[in-house]
């Protein structure tokens, strides 16, 4: 039985996946991102500070973890928080 063809996934020169743009993310109503460090530390941020044409993968190397000090991260859309106010201050504070 022949194998199905492998899908091509575009990547940066360093091997990181090329992700969607902030404009594409905002067009579906998502205005927050989650930034995950490789140590497990993570933070939610408001995504409105970045330009529409910038990709989520473009900002990944810029982050430095405050817990372990490593550079680089995994940036993902925060689908649970379409509200930018919640992305900034977190669910715990917003409930008060």
ABEGO torsion letter per residue (X at the ends): XBBBBBBBBBBBAAGBBBBBBAAAAAAAGBABBBBBBAAGBBBBBBAAABBAABBAAAAAAABBBAAAGBBEBBBBBBAABABAAAAAAEAAAAAX
